[in-house]
Amino acid sequence: MPLTPFHIIAGFAVKSIFNKNFSWTIFALTNVIIDIEVIYYIITEGAALHKFFHTFTGATLSAILCIIIGKPICEIFLKYLNKSFESEKSLEKFKWFSVDTKITNLSAFTGAFVGAYSHIILDSFMHFDVKPFEPFFGKTFVGIISIDALHSSLVGLFIFGLIVFLVKRFR
């Protein structure tokens, strides 16, 4: 399934630990950008194909793109999100959820590359056509871990990240 939330929620654990040095919004954007390839193939070929952008070479290009153009886009998004939390009376109880809107170069870099490479590795456990090392090596990692165990691990990472986030926010 393209744009799976499992990739994105797992990044929350990294964000909760490395807060200032990791951009979760860049991480999420990178995951979405990589899966645009799958959406393209669903529309044009009728099948969810994972090709160039589901290799480390393609993921590296996606990460670089997200660092360059994603940083200002994500900063604008975060400013809008914070403004929504601060101005809406119905959301007033969520003011504590507002975040720093400045994305440093380091946090953009780590968010993009952790997002890109984790996306490729996770998809290589699930999809036979994801071969991370192509064109050099055509190996896939399907079967190393069951899909249920993979999804459970990613949900577990999210819960862990949420606990760490809440402890840090309210201590």
Beta strands, then each sheet from edge to edge (+ up, - down):
end
